[in-house]
Amino acid sequence: MSEISILRRIWQKEKALKENLLEMPEPKNLWDDLLKVLDKLPSESIHFLRYKKLKKSKMWTWWTDSKGYSSGNPWKDMFEPFLVIFEQYQAEKTLKNRFESENLFIESRIQGQDGDQHILIGKKDANGNKAHVIIDGKTAEIRIEDKDHQTPEELVAKIETMLILPDGRRIRTTREIIEDLGI
């Protein structure tokens, strides 16, 4: 199971974990999956060293009450310290570039070596409205969140795409043209 799917499962259960509403062994299984992800961090990274030290710092024992729930606070006691390390690792892995003009910003974020590229385009007026382009290497999608109340055309006048074919040829596309730029 991928680190993203494990984290997604944990975040989906976050509220129940914080309120200790999950019966054992579900919280322990989620925690074990989180540790498996952390075990795979690069061994020379500062994040792995922090994880290793934290893991050795105390006995990480799960106790169960008479009703089948974890005794204590599983979110605060077990998940939070390890999630902080993982979030720091993820943030450091994210490549971020930002371009700003007089009234627009364009930000590119790529998380991990094979992660999707997210391009955020918006006005610098601090209202948070933005277009969101997602490119996974093969496909792209422009998405405007409902709360942003803007169309892509209000933020982006034109999109050009560069396709690189298996033979190395470069094809530039816009709504108006498809142009073979050669190799």
Disulfide bonds with the S-S distance in Angstrom:
none
